[in-house]
């Protein structure tokens, strides 16, 4: 192949990119006025060559950072061999990914799909299928939590709490009861013999980086045991090492029957999974669920690169070390900035809950070359790549501190 064919395509100017999108891309995203052309490690570079420190990692996706050499090489090799065949045939890589996920989670089976939303959707379907197989037709209800977010497809949206996501698309899947995450008694009152499953984010991501209180976790386990309900752990954002452990449910003592994972798993490639216990897997038969693209060879190759890094490459230890450094820095920052009400999170998943709306922080940080985002109105969310170093964390905290000072003023 000639160098001419290997050369990267020219990057259009931002104005040209914006013009095309205005005319042809459905207007579902409120985009910042930046287009990124390349990345390296924890940094992104826009079409004008300006560098940004990425403390969001594509909303928790770029776990290995940008342009990771091992991931790039594996994808290039796989693309040159075979990208997709369909799930009508045996697959040389799906079993490897599933076995690795089983070893990490303790759940023996995996259904591979494309996104976290699809993984949640699969978990909801498998829960319903399990009770159908038991002949328990009334067991169709779900218990979920206020501030929870599990996706935008109709099933996942039905267990997502925020009304502004839900109301334009009703009626949704019926039978969902939402309970406050800080009220253990409400959990036990909501679960009944008609509950198919309780859906839990051990740390609510989109809802404001809110760790589920220990007493609520215990109440979920008690209620599920009392009524026989299944437990679904939505670990799409907090799982696969993000908090310094393979899965957050393991750290908090939650015993799930189904686990949804995604985001970090492909290091940027779309791949996700529903992990399934023996008792639920026993109720699933041929044709009960499916996907055209899910678990294709390219996606699985990416997942194996990430899982290698996580399990034998020292990435978990790196997340724990970097996470401790980030937490310390955030707590020191909070002492200096009275606008910060609370610091919440674990590992490399943190939220600064402010006394004010955090909307102005995001563009002000971007102007200073720092990528963060706002969620739950008052929360500045940080989801840096797992490979971030203490020096890069210090750089980001310095910019974030200056941003908060600029937007809100004042210090203690």
N, C-alpha and C positions, 0 to 999 in steps of 0.2 A: 504494500500500500504506500502511495507516495506521501511525502510530507504535506503536500497541498491538501490531501484528504484527511490527514491527521490534525491539521491546524484547527484551532477552536473557531467557531463561528463568531463574527463580529457582534459585539453587544450593542444593541440600539441605545440611543440616548433616552433618559428618563421620560422626556416629553413624548417621544414616539411610543414608548411602552404604555404610558397613561392614555394616549389618544386611542390606541387599539383597544385597550380594555374598556374605555368609555363606550365605544361603539359595539363591542362584541362579547364581552364577558358579563354574565349575569351579576347584577349589583348586590351580591349577598355579603360582601366584605367591605368594611370601612378601612381602607388601607392607609398606612403612613406614607408620606411622599418620598419614599426611598425604594430603589430596586437594587438587590444584591446580585453581583456578578460572579463572585467566587468567595471561597472561605479557606481558612487554614487554622487548624486547632480550634481555639476558642474565639477566633476573630472572623468577622465577615467584612467584605470590601464591596462598596457600592459601585455603580456604573461610572462614577467619577473618580474612583480609586481611593475614596476615604475609608478609613478603618474604623470598625466598631467592635467593642468587646461584647460578646454575646452571653448574657446571663439568663437567657430564655431557652436556648437550644431548640428553636422551632417548636415551642410549647412542649418541651420535655422529650423531644424525639432524637436529636443529634447527640446521643449518649457518648459516642466516641469522638466528638468534635467534628469539625468540617474537614473534608478532603483527607480522611484517615487513610494512610498508605495501604495498610493491610486490607481494609474494606474495599478500597478502589481496585486493588489488584485482584481480589477474589471476585468482585463483580465483573471485571473485564474478562477474566478467565471463564467465568460461567456464561457470560453473554456470548462468548465465542464458541461455546460448546452447545448449550441448550438452555432456553429461557423458560419455555412453557410447553406442557403436553396435555394437560387437563387431569382431573381427578378420576378419570375413567381407567387409569392405568396405575400400576405400582410406581413408586417414586423413590429415587435413590437417596433423597435428602430428608423427606418429611419424617421418617422414622427416627433419624438422628436428632432432629430438632425436638421431636416429641419426647424422646428418651432423656434428653438433657433437661427439658422443662420438668419432666416427672421427677428426676433426681433432685432438682432444686425445690420442688413444691411438695413432694410426697403424694401427689395425685397421679394415678397411673396412665391416664389417657389425655390426649389433646386433640382439639379440632382447630386446624389452622385456617385463618381467614386474613383479611386485609387491614382491618382497623379496629381500634378499641371499641367503637360503637358496634361493629359487627360481632365482636367477642361478647359484649354484654347481651346483644340480641340473641346470640346462640345460647348463652346461659339461661336467659328467660325461657326460651323455647324448650331447652332440655329439662328445666324444672317442671314445666307444664307436662312434658312428655313422661317424665318419671311418674307423676301422680296419675296420669291417664293409664299407665301400665299397671298401676296398683288398683285400678278400678275405683279411684277416689275422685269422681267427677266434680264435686264441690270444691276441691282443693285447687283453686285457680288464682287466689289473691296473692298480692305482694305487699310487703311492708318495706318502706324506704325512708330516707331521712330528709328532713328539711335542710336546705343548703346543698343537697346532693346534686351532682351532675353526672349522667352516665351516657350521654350521646343524643343524637338528633333524629335517628330513625324512629318509627312510630312506637316500637316497643321500648327502646332505650329512653325516648323522650317521655314516655309514660311514667318512668321511675325517676325522672329528673324534676326537681322541685320548683325551680323558679318559674313563676307564672308567665314572664315575658317570653320564655322559650316555648311554653306549652299552649297558651291560649289561642294563638292564631291557627292552630292545627287540630283543635278538638272536633269531635270527641275522640279521645285517645283510648288506649287499652283500659278497660274498666277494672276495678277491684284493687287499686293501689291506695294504700294508706300511708301518709307521711307523718312521722313523729319527730319531735325535737331531739337533736343529737345529745343534748345534755340532760335528758329526762329518762332515767332507767325505768321508772314505773310506767311511763307511757309506752315504752317498748313492750313490756310484758303484757300490758293491757291490750295492745293492738294485735298481738299474735294470737291466732286461734286455730282450731282444727280445720279451718278453711283456708289457712295460709299455705301457699305452695312454697314460698321462699322469702327470706329476709335478705335484702340487698344492702351491703355495707361497703362504703369507702373507708378503709382504716384511717386515712387522712384525706379529707375532702379537698380536692384541688381547686376546681373552678369555683367552689363555694367559699373560698377565702383561706385556703391552707389551714384547715381546722382538723387537728387530730381528734379522733373519737375518744371521749373520756373512758377511762378504764372501767368505771362502773357501768357504762352503757355497753361496752364490749361484753362484760360478764352477763348483763341482762339479755343480750342477744343469744349468747350460748345457752343460758337457762331456758329462755322461752322456746328456742328451737328444740332443745332436748325434751321439754315438757310436752310440746305439741307435735313433735316429729317433723317440723318444718325444715326445709333445706336452708343452707346459708350460702349466699353468693358474695364473694369478696371481689369488689371492683378495684383491681390493682393496676388499672391502665396507666395511671399517672404515678402512683407511689410505689409500684412494684419493680421487680427486676433490678434491685440494687440501688434505686434512687435514694432510699433512706439509710443506706449502709448495711442492709441485710437483704437476702434474696427476695423476701416478701415481707411486707409490713404485718400481715396477719400472723406470721410466725412470732414476731417480736411482741405482739400484744395479746397472744393467746386465743386467737379466734380460730375455730375449727371449721373451715369451709368445705362444702361439697362441690362447689364450682368456683372457679377463679377466672376473671377476665384480665388478660394482659395485652399490652400493645406498646405504643410509643417507643420506648427505649430499645425494644427487641430487635429492630432492624437497623439501628444506627442511622436512620434516615430513609430506609426502604420501607414501603408499606407492608407490614406483616404483623399479625396479632394472633392470639389463641384463646380459646376457652379450654381451661383445664378441668378435668372431670373425674370425680371419685368413682370407685368401683361400683357402688350401689346405683349411682345415676347412669353410669356407662352401660350397666346391664339392661337398662330399659330402652336403649337407643338401638334402632335397627336401620337396615339399608334404606336410603331414601328419606330418612327423617329430617335431614338438613343437608345443605350442599353449598358450593361456591365454585364459580368458574376459575377465578384468578387465585383464590386463597391457597397459600402454601406452594406457590410455583417455585421452580428451581432457583430463580434469581433471588427471590425473597428469602428462601430457606438458606441460601449460601450466606446472605447478609446476617441472618439470625445466628448462624453458626460462628461467624467471626465475632459477633458481639458476645455470645455465650462463652466462647474460648477466652476472651478478654476478661469476662466477669469471673469465671470459675478457676482458670489456671493462669491468667495473666496479671493477677494482683489488683484488678480494678476495684473489687469490693473494699480492700484495705485502703486504696487511694480515696474512695468516696468517704470512708469513715474519717480519714485524716483531713481531707479538704473540708468535709462537713463540719468537723469540730472547729476548724479555723474560721469558716464562714459564720457559724453561730456566734463565736466569740466576738467577731468583728461587728456583727449586726447588733448584738446586745450593747456593745460599747457605743455604737452609733445612736442607738435608742436613748442612751443616757444623755447624749449631747443634743438631741433633737426632740423637743417637747411635743411636736406634732405626732410622734410615734406613740400609739396607745399600747401595742403589744407586738412581740416577736413570736411567731409560731412556726413549727415545722420540725424537720429531722433530716440528717444527712445533707443532701443537696436539693432539698425541697423546703423553701422558706417563704413566709409572707410577713411583710411589715404592715400591720393594721394601723391605719392613721386615724386621727381624730377628724380629719377632713377628707373630702372626695379626693382620690388619688389620680383623677383623670389628667391633671396638668403635669404630673411627674413623668409620664411616659414620653411625651414629645420633648420635654425639657432634657431628659436623660439622653434621648436620641440625638438632640442637637449637640450634646457633649460626647457623642461616640459611645453610648452605653445602651444596650437593649435589655429592657425589662418590660413587664406588662402589668395591667391593672385588672383585678377581678373583684367581684363582690363589692363594687363601688369604692371601698376605702382601702383596699389591700394592694400593695405593690408585691407582685409575685416574682420569685427568683427560682429558676430551674436550670442552672448552668450545666454544661457538658460534664460528664463524669471525669474527664481527663484534666479538669482545671487545676492549676497549681496554686499554692498559697500566695505567690507573688501576683498572679493574675487576679485572685480574689481581692487582695489588698488594693490593686489598681481599680477594680470595679467598685469597691466600697468607698474609695476616695471620691470617685465621680458621683456615686449615689449620694454621699454626704453633701457634696457641693450642690447637687441638684435640689435636694430637700431644703437647703439653706436658701437657694435662689427662689424656689417656689413659695416657701412658707416663712422664711426668715427665722431669726431667733436661735438661741442655743442656751443651754443651762450654764 
